[in-house]
Amino acid sequence: MARLREIEQERLKPTFSKEKQEAKIINCRISRRKLITQLDDGREISILVDLLTKKRILGENVKPEQLKNPELHNKGRYIYFPEIDEILPAWIISKGLYSSCFD
């Protein structure tokens, strides 16, 4: 029984790493009114462009057609949209629009 407690305590210990691993974008595209991204952890996430503008993540007047030809920068840590000269960080996509930047 004591061994079982040791195993359980070991399992419950918080794990800390020096470097926080964040998902990176490996592919992105605009399809109709959505930004579709693939992350290196296997997830595919779609976000409506209208939602990105309503939450003021991208400029208010940005249209989906202005987001053509997105470029991945900094090893997939953000998407650069050359036509509007704006960036979208990967953490917004991987953690969600309502997450804190301090998480």
KEKE-3310 file (N, C-alpha, C; in steps of 0.2 Angstrom, whole numbers, plus 5000, padded with zeros to 4 digits):
npx = (5004:5010:5019:5010:5005:5016:5018:5007:5009:5020:5015:5006:5014:5019:5025:5038:5046:5060:5058:5044:5033:5025:5012:5016:5013:5010:5005:4994:4979:4967:4950:4935:4927:4935:4949:4960:4970:4984:4992:5008:5005:4996:4983:4969:4963:4950:4945:4933:4935:4928:4926:4939:4941:4931:4935:4945:4958:4963:4963:4948:4942:4946:4945:4941:4947:4958:4967:4974:4988:4996:5010:5021:5030:5045:5048:5035:5029:5021:5008:5010:5002:5004:4997:4989:4998:5000:5001:4998:4998:5004:5000:4987:4979:4982:4979:4967:4954:4950:4959:4971:4986:4995:4995)
npy = (4994:5006:5008:5011:5023:5031:5030:5037:5049:5054:5054:5065:5076:5092:5096:5104:5114:5121:5128:5133:5124:5128:5127:5127:5134:5125:5126:5136:5144:5153:5150:5153:5162:5159:5157:5144:5134:5123:5115:5110:5101:5092:5097:5105:5120:5131:5148:5161:5175:5186:5185:5187:5201:5207:5205:5213:5208:5208:5221:5232:5234:5223:5212:5195:5192:5200:5194:5185:5175:5172:5172:5162:5165:5166:5153:5147:5154:5165:5172:5181:5194:5200:5210:5218:5221:5215:5205:5188:5180:5164:5158:5164:5157:5143:5143:5149:5162:5168:5167:5172:5182:5180:5167)
npz = (5000:5004:4993:4983:4987:4985:4972:4967:4973:4966:4953:4955:4957:4952:4935:4929:4916:4909:4897:4890:4880:4866:4854:4837:4821:4806:4794:4785:4778:4769:4768:4760:4772:4782:4793:4792:4801:4803:4816:4824:4834:4829:4828:4819:4817:4814:4812:4811:4800:4803:4817:4821:4818:4825:4838:4838:4835:4823:4811:4810:4798:4790:4777:4771:4759:4759:4766:4759:4753:4766:4776:4785:4799:4810:4813:4813:4823:4822:4810:4796:4787:4772:4764:4772:4782:4795:4809:4816:4831:4835:4847:4850:4842:4846:4859:4861:4857:4869:4879:4891:4888:4897:4901)
capx = (5000:5014:5022:5005:5005:5022:5017:5002:5012:5024:5011:5003:5019:5019:5030:5041:5051:5063:5055:5037:5032:5019:5011:5018:5008:5014:5001:4988:4976:4960:4945:4929:4927:4938:4957:4961:4977:4986:4997:5012:5003:4991:4976:4967:4959:4947:4942:4930:4939:4924:4928:4946:4940:4926:4939:4951:4964:4965:4959:4941:4939:4949:4941:4945:4951:4965:4972:4977:4995:4999:5017:5023:5037:5048:5047:5028:5026:5015:5007:5011:4998:5008:4993:4987:5004:4998:5003:4993:5003:5001:4997:4980:4976:4982:4976:4960:4953:4948:4964:4976:4992:5000:4995)
capy = (5000:5012:5009:5014:5030:5034:5031:5042:5056:5055:5056:5071:5081:5097:5095:5111:5113:5127:5131:5132:5122:5131:5124:5131:5134:5122:5127:5141:5146:5156:5147:5157:5167:5157:5156:5137:5133:5116:5115:5105:5095:5088:5100:5109:5125:5136:5154:5165:5181:5191:5185:5190:5208:5209:5205:5218:5205:5211:5228:5231:5233:5218:5207:5189:5193:5204:5189:5180:5174:5172:5169:5159:5168:5165:5146:5146:5157:5169:5172:5188:5195:5206:5215:5222:5222:5213:5198:5185:5176:5157:5157:5166:5151:5137:5143:5152:5169:5171:5166:5178:5182:5178:5160)
capz = (5000:5004:4986:4979:4989:4982:4965:4967:4975:4961:4948:4956:4957:4946:4931:4927:4911:4908:4891:4889:4873:4863:4847:4831:4815:4801:4788:4786:4772:4770:4764:4761:4777:4788:4793:4794:4802:4806:4821:4824:4838:4826:4828:4814:4820:4810:4815:4806:4800:4806:4824:4823:4818:4831:4844:4837:4834:4816:4810:4810:4791:4786:4773:4770:4752:4760:4770:4754:4754:4772:4777:4792:4801:4816:4814:4814:4829:4820:4803:4793:4781:4769:4761:4777:4786:4802:4811:4821:4835:4835:4854:4850:4838:4849:4866:4860:4857:4875:4884:4893:4885:4902:4903)
cpx = (5004:5017:5016:5004:5011:5021:5012:5004:5016:5020:5008:5008:5019:5025:5032:5046:5054:5060:5048:5036:5025:5019:5013:5013:5013:5011:4995:4985:4969:4955:4938:4930:4931:4946:4957:4969:4979:4992:5002:5011:4997:4984:4975:4962:4956:4944:4939:4934:4935:4925:4934:4945:4936:4930:4945:4958:4967:4961:4952:4938:4943:4944:4945:4949:4958:4970:4975:4985:4998:5005:5018:5030:5039:5047:5040:5025:5021:5014:5007:5006:5000:5003:4990:4993:5003:5000:4998:4997:4999:4998:4989:4976:4976:4979:4969:4959:4952:4953:4968:4983:4998:5000:5001)
cpy = (5006:5013:5013:5021:5034:5035:5037:5049:5058:5058:5063:5077:5086:5096:5102:5110:5120:5131:5129:5130:5124:5128:5129:5129:5130:5124:5132:5143:5149:5153:5150:5163:5165:5156:5149:5136:5126:5118:5109:5099:5091:5092:5104:5114:5130:5142:5158:5172:5187:5191:5188:5198:5211:5209:5209:5214:5207:5217:5227:5231:5228:5213:5201:5189:5196:5200:5184:5180:5175:5169:5167:5162:5166:5157:5144:5149:5162:5169:5180:5189:5201:5211:5220:5224:5221:5206:5195:5180:5169:5155:5159:5160:5145:5137:5146:5159:5172:5170:5172:5177:5180:5171:5156)
cpz = (5000:4997:4982:4980:4985:4975:4963:4968:4969:4955:4949:4957:4951:4942:4928:4922:4911:4902:4890:4881:4871:4856:4842:4825:4809:4794:4789:4779:4774:4765:4765:4766:4783:4787:4796:4795:4805:4810:4822:4829:4835:4825:4822:4817:4814:4814:4810:4806:4803:4814:4826:4822:4823:4837:4844:4837:4828:4815:4809:4803:4787:4783:4772:4764:4754:4764:4765:4755:4761:4772:4784:4793:4808:4818:4816:4820:4828:4812:4801:4787:4778:4766:4766:4782:4793:4803:4816:4824:4835:4842:4854:4847:4843:4856:4866:4860:4864:4881:4885:4889:4890:4904:4901)
residu = (MET:ALA:ARG:LEU:ARG:GLU:ILE:GLU:GLN:GLU:ARG:LEU:LYS:PRO:THR:PHE:SER:LYS:GLU:LYS:GLN:GLU:ALA:LYS:ILE:ILE:ASN:CYS:ARG:ILE:SER:ARG:ARG:LYS:LEU:ILE:THR:GLN:LEU:ASP:ASP:GLY:ARG:GLU:ILE:SER:ILE:LEU:VAL:ASP:LEU:LEU:THR:LYS:LYS:ARG:ILE:LEU:GLY:GLU:ASN:VAL:LYS:PRO:GLU:GLN:LEU:LYS:ASN:PRO:GLU:LEU:HIS:ASN:LYS:GLY:ARG:TYR:ILE:TYR:PHE:PRO:GLU:ILE:ASP:GLU:ILE:LEU:PRO:ALA:TRP:ILE:ILE:SER:LYS:GLY:LEU:TYR:SER:SER:CYS:PHE:ASP)
# end
